[in-house]
């Protein structure tokens, strides 16, 4: 079996877990116990705190295929398209989501850049499954390279709206805290401030749109684009995004299923014309229902 090795140090709180349970909880690339059991010989073995577990992750022989799935296309030309992704739609195929993704829908609609590989063609940046809103997708490699360069150099503007728990006192704040893989749960990210931590700088600008009794409607602008950045930063300051069961409370208000987070604005330079382009998205129904229905709060 070909693949790559991943080493995971067993934290104290995982001491005594069966190895399949440990891998499913602490290895982001192994989503379930059944998937873990396929990779190990002694399924009854229990891990010990401090030991290093090495697991070989096999190469996934999978290729995204075209599927006739509706798309909300905001803009399209020969180089790119901008889509408004609905909540609940996974961006690209991965373990546990081999089909029914945004990429599958895009492949049915048009040809895409191959820079992202067979599973992420055209994907310049991602949105989480339960984050809705605007994404730019590249149709050819030249456009992909140019858009990726804008993203890396922070010339691509991205703004979100969210509902966070609690009432923010400051109307504007800058959250400048490094983010890296969670030291004890590899499926999560975390703010890591230790000097020897493996973290990358992350900057989020927050502006209050409206304060309510128990929550705040905010705008969040990204300077950097780390995984789960807004969700991690808001949780760290004590105001997690409403509905976020990963970084907030596992017990969510009735009627909520996932974080209330929407990409409302996307600003970029067209890779061919050099023209500045700005796209905006209205807040979706689920967001407005959560915002207006005090029953949740």
C-alpha positions, 0 to 999 in steps of 0.5 A: 500500500503506497501513501504517506506516513502521519505521526500523531502524539497521543495527548493525555486526554486520549490515554486508554482509547482504542487505536481506531477511536483515537485515529478517528478523533485525532487524525483529520484525514481519517473521518470514521472508526471504520476508515481507521480499522481498514488501516490497522492490524490490532483493532483492540490495541489501546494508546498511551499518553505520550506515545507517537502513533504512526499511520500510513495514509494511502493515496486516494485514487479518485477523480472528480466527475461531472454531475448535474447539480444546480449552480448560482452563478453570479458572473462568468467569462472565458477566464473565471466564474463567481458562484454564490455557494449555498450552505451545506454544499461541500466544495470539493471531493474528499474522504466522506464526500466523493460526490455531490460537491461544488466541483462536481457541479462545476465540471458539468457546467464548464472546463476548469483549471487543472492547477488544483489537481483532479479533486480541486480543479479551478478552486482558488479558495474554499468555503467551509461546508456550512459557510455560504457565499461568494467564491471565485473559480478559475477556468484556465491555468493562467487565470488560476495562477493570477488569482492565486497570486492575488490571494497570496499577496492579499490583494483579493478582498473578502468580507463576511457577515456573521452572527456571534454570541454575546454583545461586542463592546467595541464597534471595531476591532482587529484580531491579530493572532496566529492560527495552527493545527490544534495540538490535541485535535488534528481536525480543528484549528486553534490560536497558538501563541507559544514561540515554538508553535507551528502557526501562521499569522492570521488577521481578521478585522471585525465591525459591528453591524447591529447589537442585539440582546444576546448576540451581535451581527458583525462584518468580518474582513480577512487580511489572511485566509487561514482555515476556519479563521473567522470561527477560530478568532471569534471563539478565542475572544469569547464570541463564537459564531452562532451555530458553530458546534466545533468552536462554540457550544456543542449544544446548539439552539433549536433550529440551527445546524452549522455556523451563521456565516456568509461571504457577502463581498468579493473583490479581485483584479481580473486576470486578463483585463486588469479591471477591478471587479467587486461582487456582493451577495445578499444575506440568505434566508437561513441567516435572516431567519436566525437574525430576526427570530429571537426564539433562538436566543 
